[in-house]
């Protein structure tokens, strides 16, 4: 379970997070939405432990992530899988080595078992015969799939997706979201997904949170539809120009 | 006006001190990882290959020509005082004690140091370093420690190559071109060259290797955003490393010789 309590962060003199509180239950998929530049990725990086909050706490199954350092932080992060917006694949390594890297470094598996796990991982995301290819030779959709395969190969308990469908055509974007959903259902992962892909994102999430002016507004999702009468979320989801959210 | 100037200077001073402190902590953390975790020998060898092996041609060429220039200049100067026979020791001692370590370090900074910074800066901007951290791994152990060890080993070997080729270059000019007896050239070198000179040169190479890896990795890790940030970080890494090599050279010379 992920609990965020009154998180504050100032970056370059701007209050990006102004008391964000949030709770994601075990096995729940949480969609994080909001205007561009509102601080979604900043919040995600806090939960991942890549940024330190100015104030507030982040608890991962009751353990205070913001106070964890060194080996403790590494241990908590070992439970994570993270799919970056651009994939963040190691460009000097082949797809095979990208997937093998965490397995070689974090486990004592022999190369044969690693090879089997990689084949299984690539098959899971629908990729074939890409092992010897370098990331620069992959298409956008293939990069996201490879990044997902790399995140899943270590069998994480908690997974984060930072705008995984940005820059992809609608069909590939939907396929990627379906893939996330399949992996989530099969592996019972707890997940947070940052996305602008509304309303498609509501097909795979159980709860949605909108970051607005540094604060979190949450709503439930029922049968693939958002269940809220909050005018801010409604305006954003419907993509209306007029409403309480002012675009400058 | 004066108050604003003092405030400005104060802010600049605080920023500089903070920056030096962060760089010092980066080095401390890296050295701590070097002694507390098993070394990634595969990555170390890769760094030695990149920093050392791929620089060999450049080092041979510049080493030989530096020795040849020393031969020409040294012969011309020494002949004024009738001491041409001292050309060998002049070339060898200049190279081993001073020019070899410093020039090899400056060349390595330009060729390999800039590439190290650029690579790490790109990894930082493409979130590859974040990806390593999120795997529960320490990026210092994977990126910085092998670079430090590789750089120290490679620069020491490159300096020896530079020295040897330089002495050979001095021989070509002094003996083959200007007619100094071969026995005199090498005989005087063995007479005046002491083990302390060689050890002092090695100390210099070791410390310069560490310095280059430290500055270049630190600048890469703390790069600005985008291509402009990476480019600035690379320039700063080369300039700072080069200046620090020359400054540190003075202190280490006064310490070891």
Interface residues (C-beta under 8 A of the other chain):
Chain A: X45 X48 X49 X50 X74 X75 X76 X77 X78 X80 X82 X84 X85 X86 X88 X89 X90 X91 X101 X102 X105 X106 X154
Chain B: X122 X123 X126 X127 X128 X130 X131 X133 X134 X135 X136 X137 X138 X142
